[in-house]
Amino acid sequence: MDGHDEASGPGIGELARDTAKNKVGVLMGSVGGRYLLRPLNGGCEWEVEPGAMGRLTASEALTERTRIENERSRVAGALKAGQ
């Protein structure tokens, strides 16, 4: 058990909001009582205090996933155009 309360917050692999930094990431786990979030588009994890962890609504999660996919498409299009 990772000390995570499934009824009140996101589970491992789900999107979560760091309310202190107003950032969204994927919940990777917990260490020392803090949660680890990773940016949706990859990168380094950051630590989040339990009181600053929030669950996204289905609509917010869809918006974030769409934003990341659009960003990936723009980058891929720019790379293709530069060839």
Residue pairs with C-beta under 8 A, 6 or more apart in sequence:
2 12
2 29
2 30
3 30
3 33
4 11
4 12
4 30
4 35
8 55
9 16
9 53
9 54
9 55
10 16
10 27
10 53
10 55
10 56
11 27
12 27
12 28
12 29
13 26
13 27
14 26
14 27
14 55
15 24
15 25
15 26
15 27
15 40
15 56
15 60
15 61
15 64
15 65
16 24
16 25
16 26
16 27
16 35
16 37
16 48
16 53
16 54
16 55
16 56
17 23
17 24
17 53
17 54
17 55
17 56
17 60
18 24
18 25
18 37
18 46
18 48
18 52
18 53
18 54
19 52
19 53
19 54
20 48
20 49
20 52
21 46
21 48
21 52
23 37
23 39
23 46
24 40
24 56
24 60
24 64
25 37
25 38
25 39
25 40
25 45
25 46
26 37
26 38
26 39
26 40
27 35
27 36
27 37
27 53
28 36
28 37
28 38
28 45
29 35
29 36
30 36
31 47
33 50
34 47
34 48
34 49
34 50
35 47
35 48
35 49
35 50
35 53
36 45
36 46
36 47
36 48
37 45
37 46
37 48
38 44
38 45
40 64
40 65
40 68
41 68
41 71
41 72
56 64
